[in-house]
Amino acid sequence: MNLLKMGVSAGWLDYFRPPENISTTAHLIDDLFNFTTVMVTFYFILVCIGLFGFSYLYSKKRNKTPYYTYGNKKQHLIVTAFIGAVVFLSIDLNITRIANNDLVNTFWKFPDSKTEKVLKVEVMAQQWMWSFRYAGPDNEFGTNDDIVTNNDLRVPVNTKVLFHLTAKDVIHSFFVPNVRLKVDTIPGRITRVWWEVNKPGKYDIACAEMCGTHHYLMKAALTVYTEEDFNKWLASSSLIAANTNDPQDANLAWGWKWEE
């Protein structure tokens, strides 16, 4: 059936679609979400069938003499325990199993820069801005040639990007909807997350933790370049940084020594 012929626009349907998947791991989050939705919907339908079915079968019209029960007989308790066990095993236990497998086998397998190509980025969250730091030509963080951007994250396509994140003031949450990943940034602590994006373009970065009165303004842009375009941007930015960075500027000198 052609929904456009029925007057349903593609723009209206977009409200029911998740943001475009641009990473190699986002499908794992989507699969878990879809599994949860299907199972909850299935049991909701069963509950509705039971609710309306028993209301129909045991209505006053079909049962002139009421039967009173408190549901505390042995057979009632057995049925209740059985239903609870089935729901727990089929939904809760499966969600835990799938999520644990994804964490251990994918999300906690951080890329190793010693054996593979990895872009390292330090992230500083503060009210109400995201700051990003790239190591300069010396490949060391916290030096005068570091590249620092505000609310502007740029990464190459088909490259693993490893983030080390912290916060300057309160807890924030680094969230990229198109990658389906979020991680808290906590003052005094370094948290980690990685991804690999596979589609050039421009996407949103948000804060997913209520962090103050202007939390809603804490937005940044993610630009995904081809590798060639990213290298051009990195080279030009390194040159600018080397000529303009001021080690006495607290807004630029917040980096820390990178530890794997």
C-alpha positions as CSV (number, residue, x, y, z in Angstrom):
1,M,0.0,0.0,0.0
2,N,1.4,3.4,-1.0
3,L,1.1,5.6,2.1
4,L,2.0,8.7,0.0
5,K,-1.2,8.2,-2.1
6,M,-3.2,8.1,1.2
7,G,-1.9,11.5,2.1
8,V,0.7,10.3,4.6
9,S,3.9,12.2,4.0
10,A,7.4,10.8,4.5
11,G,8.1,13.7,6.9
12,W,5.3,12.6,9.2
13,L,6.6,9.0,9.2
14,D,10.0,10.3,10.3
15,Y,8.6,10.9,13.8
16,F,8.2,7.1,14.2
17,R,11.7,6.2,13.0
18,P,14.9,6.3,15.1
19,P,17.7,8.5,13.9
20,E,19.7,7.2,11.0
21,N,22.2,4.5,12.0
22,I,25.7,5.6,11.0
23,S,27.9,3.3,13.2
24,T,29.1,-0.3,13.0
25,T,27.6,-1.1,16.5
26,A,24.3,0.8,16.5
27,H,22.4,-2.2,15.2
28,L,23.0,-4.0,18.5
29,I,21.1,-1.3,20.4
30,D,18.4,-1.3,17.8
31,D,18.1,-5.1,17.9
32,L,17.7,-5.0,21.7
33,F,15.2,-2.3,21.6
34,N,13.2,-4.1,18.9
35,F,13.3,-7.4,20.9
36,T,12.0,-5.6,24.0
37,T,9.2,-3.9,22.1
38,V,8.1,-7.1,20.4
39,M,8.1,-9.1,23.6
40,V,6.3,-6.4,25.7
41,T,3.7,-6.0,22.9
42,F,3.2,-9.8,22.7
43,Y,2.5,-10.1,26.5
44,F,0.3,-6.9,26.4
45,I,-1.9,-8.6,23.8
46,L,-2.1,-11.7,25.9
47,V,-3.1,-9.6,28.9
48,C,-5.8,-7.8,26.9
49,I,-7.1,-11.2,25.6
50,G,-7.3,-12.5,29.2
51,L,-8.8,-9.3,30.6
52,F,-11.6,-8.9,28.0
53,G,-12.0,-12.6,27.4
54,F,-12.7,-13.4,31.1
55,S,-14.9,-10.3,31.4
56,Y,-17.0,-11.7,28.5
57,L,-17.0,-15.4,29.7
58,Y,-17.8,-14.5,33.3
59,S,-20.2,-11.6,32.8
60,K,-23.4,-11.3,34.8
61,K,-25.4,-12.3,31.7
62,R,-23.7,-15.7,31.5
63,N,-23.2,-16.3,35.3
64,K,-26.3,-15.4,37.3
65,T,-24.7,-16.5,40.6
66,P,-21.4,-14.8,41.4
67,Y,-18.4,-16.7,42.5
68,Y,-16.1,-14.9,45.0
69,T,-12.4,-15.7,45.2
70,Y,-9.4,-14.0,46.7
71,G,-6.8,-15.7,44.4
72,N,-4.9,-17.2,47.3
73,K,-5.6,-20.8,46.7
74,K,-2.7,-23.2,45.9
75,Q,-3.6,-23.5,42.2
76,H,-3.9,-19.7,41.9
77,L,-0.5,-19.2,43.4
78,I,1.0,-21.8,41.1
79,V,-0.5,-20.2,38.0
80,T,0.7,-16.7,39.1
81,A,4.2,-18.0,39.8
82,F,4.3,-19.8,36.4
83,I,3.3,-16.7,34.5
84,G,5.8,-14.6,36.4
85,A,8.6,-17.1,35.7
86,V,7.7,-17.3,32.0
87,V,7.8,-13.5,31.7
88,F,11.0,-13.2,33.6
89,L,12.8,-15.9,31.6
90,S,11.6,-14.7,28.2
91,I,12.0,-10.9,28.7
92,D,14.2,-9.9,31.7
93,L,16.7,-12.7,31.5
94,N,17.0,-12.5,27.7
95,I,17.5,-8.7,27.9
96,T,20.2,-9.2,30.5
97,R,21.9,-11.9,28.4
98,I,21.9,-9.9,25.2
99,A,23.0,-6.7,26.8
100,N,25.8,-8.5,28.7
101,N,27.0,-10.2,25.5
102,D,27.0,-6.9,23.6
103,L,29.0,-5.1,26.4
104,V,31.6,-7.8,26.8
105,N,32.1,-8.8,23.2
106,T,31.7,-5.3,21.6
107,F,31.4,-2.2,23.6
108,W,34.0,-3.0,26.2
109,K,36.5,-4.2,23.6
110,F,38.2,-0.9,23.3
111,P,40.5,-0.4,20.3
112,D,44.2,-0.7,20.9
113,S,46.2,2.1,19.2
114,K,49.3,-0.1,19.3
115,T,47.8,-2.7,16.9
116,E,45.3,-0.7,14.9
117,K,44.5,2.7,13.6
118,V,42.7,4.7,16.2
119,L,41.8,8.4,16.5
120,K,42.0,9.6,20.1
121,V,39.9,12.5,21.4
122,E,39.6,14.0,24.8
123,V,36.3,15.5,25.8
124,M,35.6,18.1,28.4
125,A,32.0,18.8,29.3
126,Q,30.9,21.9,31.2
127,Q,27.9,24.1,31.6
128,W,26.9,24.4,28.8
129,M,29.4,23.4,26.2
130,W,31.3,20.5,24.8
131,S,35.1,20.9,24.2
132,F,37.1,18.4,22.2
133,R,40.9,18.0,22.1
134,Y,43.0,16.2,19.5
135,A,46.7,15.5,19.9
136,G,48.9,17.6,17.5
137,P,51.8,16.5,15.3
138,D,53.7,15.3,18.4
139,N,50.9,12.8,19.1
140,E,50.9,13.9,22.8
141,F,48.0,15.4,24.7
142,G,48.4,18.4,26.9
143,T,51.1,20.1,24.7
144,N,51.1,23.4,22.8
145,D,50.2,21.9,19.5
146,D,46.9,20.3,20.6
147,I,43.8,21.1,18.5
148,V,40.9,22.3,20.6
149,T,37.4,22.9,19.3
150,N,34.2,23.9,21.1
151,N,30.9,22.2,20.2
152,D,32.5,20.9,17.0
153,L,33.6,17.3,16.8
154,R,35.1,16.1,13.5
155,V,36.1,12.5,12.8
156,P,37.0,10.4,9.7
157,V,34.7,7.7,8.3
158,N,35.6,4.0,8.8
159,T,38.0,4.8,11.6
160,K,37.7,3.7,15.2
161,V,37.5,6.8,17.5
162,L,38.3,6.4,21.2
163,F,37.1,9.1,23.6
164,H,38.3,9.9,27.1
165,L,35.8,12.1,28.8
166,T,35.4,14.1,32.0
167,A,33.4,17.1,33.3
168,K,34.5,20.5,34.7
169,D,31.5,21.1,37.0
170,V,28.6,18.7,37.2
171,I,27.7,15.3,35.6
172,H,26.8,15.5,31.9
173,S,26.0,12.8,29.4
174,F,27.7,12.6,26.0
175,F,25.0,11.3,23.6
176,V,25.1,10.9,19.9
177,P,21.7,9.6,18.7
178,N,22.9,8.4,15.3
179,V,25.5,6.2,17.0
180,R,23.1,5.0,19.7
181,L,25.7,5.5,22.4
182,K,25.9,7.7,25.5
183,V,28.3,7.9,28.4
184,D,28.3,10.1,31.6
185,T,31.0,12.6,32.0
186,I,31.9,12.9,35.7
187,P,34.0,15.5,37.5
188,G,37.3,14.0,38.7
189,R,36.9,10.8,36.7
190,I,37.8,9.7,33.2
191,T,35.1,7.7,31.4
192,R,35.6,6.0,28.0
193,V,33.6,5.1,24.9
194,W,34.4,4.3,21.3
195,W,32.7,4.1,18.0
196,E,33.3,3.7,14.3
197,V,31.1,5.6,12.0
198,N,30.5,4.6,8.4
199,K,28.7,7.5,6.7
200,P,29.9,11.0,6.1
201,G,27.6,13.9,7.1
202,K,26.7,16.2,9.9
203,Y,24.9,14.9,13.0
204,D,23.8,16.1,16.4
205,I,25.5,15.7,19.8
206,A,23.4,16.3,22.9
207,C,23.7,16.2,26.7
208,A,21.4,13.5,28.0
209,E,21.8,14.4,31.7
210,M,19.9,17.4,33.3
211,C,22.9,19.6,34.1
212,G,21.4,23.0,34.9
213,T,19.2,25.8,33.7
214,H,20.6,25.9,30.2
215,H,20.9,22.1,29.7
216,Y,18.7,22.4,26.6
217,L,21.3,24.5,24.9
218,M,24.1,22.0,25.4
219,K,24.3,20.9,21.8
220,A,27.3,20.2,19.5
221,A,27.8,19.1,15.9
222,L,29.5,15.9,14.7
223,T,31.0,16.1,11.3
224,V,32.0,12.9,9.6
225,Y,34.6,13.4,6.9
226,T,36.1,11.1,4.3
227,E,39.6,10.2,5.4
228,E,41.2,12.5,2.9
229,D,39.1,15.5,3.9
230,F,39.7,14.8,7.6
231,N,43.4,14.7,7.1
232,K,43.3,18.1,5.3
233,W,41.3,19.6,8.2
234,L,43.6,18.1,10.8
235,A,46.7,19.5,9.0
236,S,45.4,23.0,8.7
237,S,44.1,23.0,12.2
238,S,47.4,21.8,13.6
239,L,49.2,24.7,11.8
240,I,46.7,27.2,13.3
241,A,47.0,25.6,16.8
242,A,50.8,25.7,16.8
243,N,50.7,29.5,15.9
244,T,47.9,30.6,18.2
245,N,47.7,28.3,21.3
246,D,48.4,30.1,24.5
247,P,49.5,27.8,27.4
248,Q,48.2,30.4,29.9
249,D,44.7,30.3,28.4
250,A,42.7,28.1,30.8
251,N,40.1,27.5,28.1
252,L,42.8,25.7,26.0
253,A,45.1,24.2,28.7
254,W,42.6,21.7,30.2
255,G,44.1,18.5,28.5
256,W,45.5,15.6,30.4
257,K,48.1,12.9,29.8
258,W,46.5,10.1,27.8
259,E,46.6,6.7,29.5
260,E,45.3,3.5,27.8
